[in-house]
Amino acid sequence: MVIVATWTEKDCVMLRYAYGMKQAAFARALGVAERSVRRWEKGETSIGGLGQVSYSTMLAKAPTDVVARFEQLRENEDDVNRRQLFKAGAFGAGALATLGLGSEAADRAAWLVSGAGRPDSAAVALVRATLHQAMQLDDTLGSPAAQGIVMAQQQFTAAMLSNCPPGLRPDVLSLYAEWTGLAGSLAWDARDHATSARLYTEARENAHEAEDSDLGSYMLCHLSQLATWQRRPRVAVDYAVAARSWVSQSEDRHLRAYVAIRNAEALALADQRSACLAALDEAQAELSGLQPCHPSQSRAYFMGEGIMHSYRGNCLAVHGDARPATEASRQALATMPTSYTRDRAVTLLELERALIQLDEIEEAADVVGHAAELADQNRSPRLATAILEGRHQLSPWADTRSVHELDQRLAARDIVIA
């Protein structure tokens, strides 16, 4: 798989050539103005956040023959060093050094990936620290920024597993499952649902083989979330209920709260209102007195008051309870850490849905514009798609001043409404 961490003008030209498209047709496929493609390819303007997302998404969904042509074009540009960075052997060490773990840590990683020795508990701790930083990188900048690290470290951990002392195998297997699950999340963010489901399932199976109940529950939550996103409520409920079973004896309150949230969202989609509200109350009780924490403390490190209110607002909006939904979403935005860029943007788009239900079209258009501003930082393809969907929800009011102003804000960020 070809990885482009940051798209340059040459990368943009080569992807278009690989597709065999002229600028006008390629711009339509990207969902941007033709003038933007022309300026990006000439290097006249920088390729901003949503432009980066659009190209990454276009590459992610490219047919195999297009990917092969793109890779060949890049090879012919004498950019061997950049490509080598993403090979498992070179990137295993390079990623660790880039993440600030120091030359000694990078040397250790290179030694391990070369097959010169067997991993020990210190190596596992090292790679897990890298995992935590990759998760935070995805949170802050979006999945394209984390893809290279995740792919390389998943391969690296697989190499560790193949030469692992028996007593250390459960820890390494759990670590490999965590990298695989994170790779699944990046695939989901890029809208490759089939790959995401496969990776989540593999991660769950490895978690169970390692007898890591918390991780197994967490992967079941991912599978439930994916099914919810695909509008498959009964499947989503099945996974969420299974997660509840495995987490019941866990001491991780953040994770127990997250499992309750996944049950709530699945039940909301399944139109089971009372059970959904009970699950929301259960999650809130679990989170009493807790704040978001570091990934080393909980796999559901992001859970806190702000995220809790965001999920509540979404569930209430699904049920059509627009006024309490808006209150919950506003409370989420008031309490959610500012570093949660993608979650804040998604919450704004959930708020939009409730505002439309209340016929507050002017404010609904405004919050979509604010979400687009946050997408300048976080390059999540899922977020870019959600922004377009948010604008399409306003189509009945396309002739109003507020929606015209929104379109101008989106056009300034090269988001073109088809």
N, C-alpha and C positions, 0 to 999 in steps of 0.2 A: 504494500500500500504506500502511495506517495504521500508525504507530509509536507505541507507548506506552512511554516510557523507564521511568517509575515509575508504578505503578497507584495511583490515589486512590480514595476511596470513591465519588465521582461516576462515575469511569471504570468501576468494577465494576458499578454499577447500570445504566449505559448499555449495557454489553456484554450483561448479562442481558436487558434490554429488547429489544435488537437480536435476540437469539435467540428472544424471545417465550416465555420460560420463567418459571415460578414459582421461588421460592428453593429448594424441596426438589429439584425436577428439575435445576435448574442446579448445585446442590451435588453431586449424583450425577455429572453430566457432568464437573465439575471434579475429582472424586475427593476431596472434602473434606466435613467435617461441615456440616450445614445451619446450625448455630449459628455457624460460622465465617463463612459468607456473610452471615448476618444482622448480625453484629457488624462485619464489614468495611464493609458498606454504610452502617451507621449511624455509622461512625467511632469505634466504642467500643474497638476494638483495632487496632493497626497491622497492615498487610499484610506479613507476613514474606517471607523468601526464597522458600520453596516456594509460598506464595500468589501471589507475583509471577510465578513460573514458570508456575503453573497458568493464570492469566489470559492470559499471553502466548501460551501454547500453544493455549488455547481460541480466541484471536483468530487465530493463525497458521493454524489448520485450519478457520476459519469459511468457509462458502460466500460467494460474491460478494455475494449480496443482503444477508446479515447484515452483512458489512463495510461495505456502502454505508449501511445503516441506522445502524450504529454511528458512522460518520463524520458523518452528518447530525445525529445527536444531539449529538455533540461540538461541531459548528459552532454549534448553537443554544444552547450554554452560554457564548457570548461568550468563547471561549478562542482567539481568532484568533491572538494572539501566539504561543501554544505551537505551533499548527499551522504558522504561517509559519516557525518555526524549522527545520522539517523539509523545507522547499522548497529545492531545490538552491542557488538564488541566495543566500538568507539564511543557510542553514546552512553553506555553503561557508566563509564567513568566521567565523561563530559557533563552529563546531566547532574551528577552529584556535585561536581566542582561548581557548576553554574548555580546550583541551589545554595551555595555558601557553606558546604560541609568541609571544605579545606582540601589541600593537596594530599594529605595523608589518607583521608577518607577516599579520595578519588583513586589513589594508588591501590588501596585495598580492594576497591570495586573492580578495577582493571585486572588485578591478580585473580580475583574470584571468577570473573567471567572468562578468563583465559583457560580455566580448568586446572590451574596450578595447585589448587588446594580445596579443602572441604569447608563449607560454611560453618560458622559457629554462632553462638547466641549474639555476639557483638555485631556480626554481619547482618543478622536478622534485624537487630535494632536499628542499624544504619539504614537498611533498605526501607524499613517501616517509617523512619523519619522522612525519607524521600517521598513515600506515599502520602504522608500527611501534608507535605508542602505542595505536592501535585494537586491534591484535593482543594487546597486553598487557592492555588493558581487558577483552577477551573472556576471556583466561586467568584474570584475577582475579575478575571479577564475573559472567561468563557472557554468552552471546550477546545477550540482551535489552538489556544495557547498551551494546552496541556497534552495534546495528542502525542507529540514526539516522545516526551518523557514517559508517558503511560505505556505506549507500545514497547519502547525499549526495555523498561523495567519489568514489564510482564514477561518478556523473553528472558531477561536476566534472572528473574526469580525461578522460572522454569529450569534454567541451567543449574541453579542452586539445588532445586528439588531433585535433580537427577544424580547429584553427588552428595547426598545429605546423610549424616549419621542417623541411625534409626531413632534415637532419643529426641532428636531435633525435628524429625519429620512433621509432627502435627503443627508446630509453629510455622515452619516453612510452607506447609500446605495451606494453612490459614492465610498467610501473607500472599501466596500466589492467588488464592481465591479473592482476596481484597483487591489486588491489581486487576484481576479479570473482571470483577464487578465494576470497578471504576472505568475500565475500558467499555463495559456495557453501557454505563451512564453517558459516556462521550458519544457512543453510537446512537443512543436514544436522542441526545441533544441534536445530533446531525440528522435526525429523522430516519435513520436506518433501523427500523423496528425489528426486522428479522434478525439482524446481527446482535442487536441489544438483547433480545429474548434468548438467543443461543448463549451469549456470554453470561447473562444472569443465571441461567439454568446450570451452566458449567460451574459457576462460582458457588451456587447453592450446594451442588453435589460435593464439591471439594470441601466446603465448610462442614457438611455433615460427616464426610470421611474423617475430617480432623476432629470431630466431636466438639465443634465450636458452635454451641447453640445460639449464642448472641449473633454471630455472623450469619448463620443459617436464617435466623429470623430477619436480619437486615436485608438479605438478598431476596427473601420472600416479599418484603416490603417493596423492593424495586420492581419485582414482577407484578405486584398488585398495582403499583403506580403506572407501569407500562400498559396494563390492561385497562386501567381507568382512562388513560390518554387515548387508547384505541376505542373507547366507548363500548367495552365488554364488561358490564357491571357484575354479572354473576361470576365470571372468572376472577375479576378483581377481588370480590368478596371471598372467594375460595382461598386465594393466596393470603389475604389479610388475616383470615381466621387461622390459617396454618401458622402464620407469624406469631399470632397471639398465643398459640399453644406452646411454641418453643421459647417465648420470652417470659413466660409466666413466673419462672423461678430466677430471672435475672436480677442482679443488684443494680443494673444500669437504668436509672430513672429516666434519663434522656431518651434512651432506646425504648423503654416501655411507653413513654409518651408518644414517640413517633409511631410505634405500632398501633396505638389507639387512634392516631390521626389517620393512618392509612385505612384502618377499618371505617372511620367516619366518612372519608371521601368515597370509598367504594360503596358504602351504604347509601350515601346521598345520591350517587348515580343510579343505584338500584331502587330509588324512591322509597327507602325505608326510613322515614323521617325521625321517628321516635328513637330508633336504635342508633341512628346517626348522631342525634343530639346527646344521647347517653355516652357515646364514644368520645365526643368532644369534651364533655364534662370530665370523663375519666382522664383524658390527656391533660386537661388543665390542672386537675388534682395532682397528677404525677409531677408536673412542672412547678408546683408551689415552692417558692424560695429558690428556684434554680435559674441560672443564666446560661447563655451559650458558653461552650467551653472549647478547649483545644481538642483536635481530633484524637490525640493520644489518650484522652480521658473518656471519650465515648464515640462510637461510630455515628451516633446521631448528635454530634457536637453542635450542630446548627440550631437545635431546638431551644426555644426560649419564648418569652412572652410575645415578642413581635411576630414570630413565625406562627405561634399558636393562634393569635388573632387573625392572621392572614388566612389560615386554613378554615377558621370558623366563618370568616366572611365569604369564602368561596363556597362552602357547603350551604350556607344560608341563601346565597344567590342562586344556587342550583335548585333549591326548594322554592324560589320565588319570594323569599322573605327579604324584600329589597331594602327596607329601611334599616333593620338590624344588621343586614349585610354591609351596608355602607358604613355604619358606625364601627363595625368590627374591622373593616379594611382601613379606615382612617386611624383607628387605634393601633393597628399593625404598623402603619407608616410612621406613626409618632414614636413608637418604641423599638422598631427594628434597627439594628446597627447600620450605620451609613455604608459600611463596607460590604453589606449584602446587596450588591448592585442588582444582580439578576432577580433576586427575590423581591426587591422593592419595585422593580419594573413590572414583574408578574402581578404583584399585588395591585399596582395601579390599573392594570388591564382587567383584573377581577372587579375592582371598584367601578370601572367603566360599565361593566355589565349591569351592576345594580343601579347605577345612575340612569342608564337607559330605561330600566324598568320603572324608575321614578319620573321619567320624562325630563330629566335634567341634562339636556343634550349639550348645552354649552360647556358645562363642567366635564361631561364625558369626553368631549373632544379635547379638552385641555389636558386631561390626565393621560390620554394616548400620546399627546405631544411630549409630556414629561417622561413617559416611558421610553420614547425614541431618544431623548437626550441621554438617558442612562445607558442606552445601548451603544452610545459612542465609546463607552469604556468596556462594557462586557460584550464580546463578540459571539454570543450564543446564537447559533442558527435557529434554535427553538424560539428564542426571544424575538428574533427578527421576524419569524413567521407569525408569532402571536401579535406583533405590532400591526402587521398587515391585516390579520384577521380582525383586530380591534377596529381598524379603520373601516373595514368592510361592514362591520356591524352598524356603522353610522351611514351606510349608503342611502337609507330613506331620507336622510337630512342633508344630502350632498349639496343642495343649493343654498343652505344657510351660511351666514357669515362665519360662524364658529368653525364649521367643517371646511370652508374655504381656507380659513386661516391655518387650520390643522394641515391641510394639504401643502400649504406653503412651507410650514415647518418641516414636514416630511421630505418635500422636494429639496430643501436645503441640505438634507442628509442623504440625498440620492435614493430616496424611497419613492417609487413611482407606483401609483394606484392604477392597476389595469382596468 
